Amino acid sequence: MRVFVISNPVAGKRFQQGLRLPDWITSDAQQVMHRETEYQGHGESLAKEACQQGFDTIIAAGGDGTIHEILNGVLDSQSTEVRMAIMPMGTANDYAYSLAQRPRPRERFTQRVDIGALDCNGQRRYFANVAGIGFPGRVAELARGMKRLPARLRYTLAILRCMGASYRTDPVRIDAQEPKSYLMISAAIGLREGSYPLTPHAKLDDGLFDLLLVGALRRRDIVRYFPRMIRGDIPTSDPRITTDRKSKIEIESAARIPLHLDGEDPWRALRPAALGQEFRLVLSVIPKAIVMELCEKEGLER
């Protein structure tokens, strides 16, 4: 096993004691290299380089954003035999939380997981956990500026801020149906988004998104439903809130809508051609696209 560790030194607080790999990694590895990310997007380029140099195991030591960058680097390299491992050191660790819910197999690096793909104007970005459109995109944008706060607190503060003057719904056409106003659309592979269990029945390897579609709720509806939703109790008795399971969803709008992939801004990585006025996205699941392992459960929020 040739191991390349990519760590984000500003993710969480655990790096104050230095990076310590689990014994089962160091004892089995023929070679271990470690690089820290130095700027946004650096994890993606480091992962590509590691794949090109023949490393077969890439460890992401950080949070959901670090995982997101490294995943895109690995998949863009088209190195089909490279596997990933996660050391959860972020503030939310949403994807690591979902990995921790799987039964541990007898042998490590034997479980493959699904990956999401966003296609827009001929360009593609991958995501491990969730794509959030509309309200989640606005919340994620604000939450990115509060990295030092605990995940649940910063996402709650961001939600409260988004309930102000910027609160809005967006007219969206899904899968060529009639346009409808939506507050939010989440296409999830994992269980949590922004530390909240919004898709509590999702599975990492079933080839399907768990979709949460929220129509034109009013502010007072959000206040009323919020205590239930943070426990994973989605109020689907309200006809404006629906769930579904699909392997692909197409979203169209007359104007671009805020969105996030794994909490990150996908437009930063896409070329300007994808930033036109027309908003058309295709989200699809790539079944069992990569082997993914959780190194440890330490530090995961419950």
N, C-alpha and C positions, 0 to 999 in steps of 0.2 A: 504494500500500500504506500503510495507516494502522496503525501498530504500537503496541501497548500492552505494556510489559515489566513483569512482576510478579516481583520477586526476594525471596528469603528471605535476609536478611543473616546469619543464623546457620547457614546450610547450608554445611558444609565450611569451607575456609580461603581460597578464592580471592578472596573479597570484600575481603580485606586490601589488595589492589592496585586496588580499585575495579571497577566493572562496565564492561566494554568489549564492545560489540556487534561482531559480525563486519562487515567492510566491505560484504559483499553485502547486508546488512540496511540499513545506514545509507545506502548509495548509492541503493537502490531505494525507500526510504520517503519518502512525502510528509509524514508526521508521525510523531514518536516521543514517547511519554510513558512515564515510568517511576515506579512506586510500589513501595515496600518493604512487605512484610507486617509487621504489628505484633503480631499475636496469632494463636493457633491458629484456623483457619477464615477468616482475613482474606483469603487468596488467593481463596477461593470468591466472596466478596462483591465483591472488586475485579474479578474476571473477569466477573461478571454486569453490573457497572456499565460495563465497557469494551464489552461487547456491546451494551448499550442505547445507548451513545454512538456506535455505528457503527464501531468499530474492527474491521478484518477479520482482523487477525493478532495473536494473543496469544502472547507469549514467556514461558515458564516458566523462570526462572533460579533453579535450586535442585535439590533431590533428588526422590526418588520421592513424598514427602509433598506437596511443592509442586505437582508435576504432578497429583497426585490431587485436591487442592483446586481447582486451576484448571480441570481437566477437568469436575468437577461443576458449577462455575459456568457454564462455556460451554454444556454440554448442558442444564442447567436453564433457561438463557435462551432455548432453542429457536431460536437463531440459526444456521440451517443452513449459512450460507456462511462462518462464522468458521473459520479454521484455526489450528493451534497449532504452535509451534516450541519446541524444548528446548535450553537451555544447561545441561549437566550440571554441577552444583556441589555435589552432595550427597556423602555418604560411601559409599553403595552404588551409586547410579545404575543400578539394575537395568534399568529400562525403556529408558534411553538406550543401554545396552549392546545391547539387542535391536534398537533402531533402527539402531545402527551396523553391524549384520550385514547389513542390506539393501543390495543393489546400488544405487548412487546413480544416479537417473535423469538424463537430459539436462537437464531443466528442474526447478527446485525447486517445491515445493508441488504435486506432481502425484500423490503416493501417499497413498491412504487406508488407514486401519487399523481393525481391529475394536476394539470396546469391550465390556467386561463390565458386566452390570447385576445388582445384587442387589435382589430384591423381598422384602419382609417386611411382612406385615400392611398391605398397601396403600401402603407407602412404598418408595422406590427410592433406591439409591446406585449410582454408576458407578465402575468401576475400569479402569485402563489395563493393568495388568501381571498381577496374580494375586489370587485370593481364597484364603486359607489358613485351614482350620478344624481345631480341636483343638490338637495340639501346635504347629503354626506360629503359631496365635493366642496361645498362652502365651509362645512365644519372642519374638514381635514386641512383646508388652507389656513384657517385660523389656528388650529391645533399645532401645526408645524412650527409656529412661532413661539410655542410654549413648551419646548422640549424638556425643560428642567423640572416641570411639574409632574406628579404622578399621573399615569395615563387616564384613569377614570376622572380625576379632577380637571385635567386640561380639556378633555373632550366634553365634559359637562359645561365648563365655562364657555367653550366654543359654541356649543348648542344654544346656550342662553344668549350669547351675542348674536347668533344667527336668527334668533326669534324676534329681533328688533326690526329696524327699518328695512333690512335686506331680505326679510322673510317673503318668499314668493313661491309659486308653483310654475312649472314650465309645460307648455303644450308639446306633447311628444307623440310620435307614431311608433308603435311597437309591432314588429313583424307585419308591416303593411296594413294594419288595422286602422280604424278611424282615429284621428288625433284625440288625445285626452290629456287633461292637466294632471301632472304628477308632482308631488312634493319630492319623492325620492324613489330611486330604483337601485337595488343592490343585487348584484350577481355574485354569489358567494360559493367558494369551495370549502372554506373553513367555517368555524362555528361563530366567531366573534368579529365585530367591526368596531374599531375605536374602543375596545375593551368591553363592549356590550354584546351579549349573546343574542344577536338579532336573527341568526339562522341556526338554532340549537340542534336541528336534526341533520345538518349537513354531514356528508362523508367525503373523505379526501380521495377516494378511489372508486367512486361509482359512475364516473363519466358524465355527471350532471351538475349544473349549477343549482343551488337552492336560491330561488328568486324571492325577494321581498319587494312588492310593488305598493307604494303608498300614494293614494290620490290626493285630492285637494282638501287636506285637513286644515282646519283653522288652528290658530295658536292655542286656544283653550282646549282643543282636542289633544294636542301634543301634551299639554300639562296634565290632562286627565289620564292619558295612556302611558306616560313616561315611566311611572313606578312599576308598571307591569312589564314594559318592554325591557328594562334593564335586568329583569330576572329571566328573560327569555320567554315570557308569556305574551305572544303576539296576539293582539285583539282582532282576530280575523272575523269575528261576528259583525264588525263594521264593514259594509260592502266596499268602502273606499280603501280597505287594506286587504290585499290578497297575496297568497304565496303560490309558487309554482315550481316545477322542476323541469329544466330543459338543458339540452347540450349546446344550444345556440340561440341567441337573441339578437335581433337587428333593431337599432334605435335611430330614429330620424327626427330632426327638429329644424326649424327655419333658422335658428341661431345657436351658436355654441353654448353648451351648458357646462357649469363646473363639474368636474369629476376627479376621482382619485383612483389609483391602482395601489393597493396595499398601503394606503395613506400617502402615497407620493404623487406628484404632479406629472402625468405622462407627457404633457406638451413640452416640458423642458427637454426631453430626449428626442422628440419627433422633429422632422425638418419642417420649415415654414409651409410647405405645400399642404400639410395636414391641418393648417390653422385657418382655412378659408371660412367664409361666412356660413356655408351649409354644414350642418352637423349630422354626419351619418357614421355610425359605429356598428361594427359587427363583433359581438363577444361570443367566443366559442371555447369549448372544453377540449383540451388535448388529453385523451385518456392515458393514465399511467405513463406520463411522459418522462419521469426521472425518478431515480431512487433517492429517497429522502430519509434521513435518520436524525433523531433527537439525541444530542450528546448527553444532556442532563436535564433534570427538571428544576434545578435550583433557580430561584428568582422568579418563577412564574406566578403571576397574580391569579388569584382564584375569584 
